[in-house]
Amino acid sequence: QSALTQPRSVSGSPGQSVTISCTGTSSDVGGYDYVSWYQQHPGKAPKLIIYDVTKRPSGVPDRFSGSKSGSTASLTISGLQAEDETDYYCSSFAGGYTWVFGGGTKLTVL
Amino acid sequence: QVQLVQSGAEVKEPGASVKVSCKASGYTFTNYYIHWVRQAPGQGLEWMGIMNPSGSTTGYAQKFQGRVTMTSDTSASTVYMELSNLRPEDTAVYYCARAVEMATQGAGYWGQGALVAVSS
């Protein structure tokens, strides 16, 4: 159960789009369409923003979107806003009632 | 509305055990799986395990096998996570989180977190 691989940091200017990748294996990301993405502001509990690869919970802006190709999932944030600057984590079902998280990505809005 | 309220901060000595509680309200307790996730200071999220509050199913991360036990009290709508043989590196905020709908989906509702500090 190795952690999924995310870039440590990404950045973009307001109004632009950024994409955060999440690379796993055929035993997790590549094997199931059960990838989730979380946004976490400092000192706060994580917030679910994408589940089942592409679905958005109620209340999450459509600026956030998810996709997957093979063993790599991606989170795209379009129309970047200052409040998007924080940490993002991916997670995947890994079979047998186990899950795994990515190491996290810090998004900087320039 | 769905709420998960966790127990308070704890300070433990190395080798001790800690039991963190997570009281659920606003939904049918036994219908949704609960995840436990921890976050060490300045570090990322780490998945620890999952349980069906009816008690029928649990799954633990390999790293914690033999040290973690997840249980529930349906009469109190509360789930518990007990971690034994604590080490300083177990110092972290421990979160409980409820699945969106199916167990395979993400954790859509989170508790406020419980800080566990391990120090001699």
Interface residues (C-beta under 8 A of the other chain):
Chain A: Q1 A3 Y32 Y34 S36 W37 Y38 Q40 A45 P46 K47 L48 I50 Y51 D52 P57 Y89 S91 F93 G96 Y97 T98 W99 V100 F101 G102 G103 G104
Chain B: H35 V37 G44 L45 E46 W47 I50 T57 T58 G59 Y60 A61 Q62 K63 Y95 A97 V100 A103 T104 Q105 G106 A107 G108 W110 G111 Q112 G113
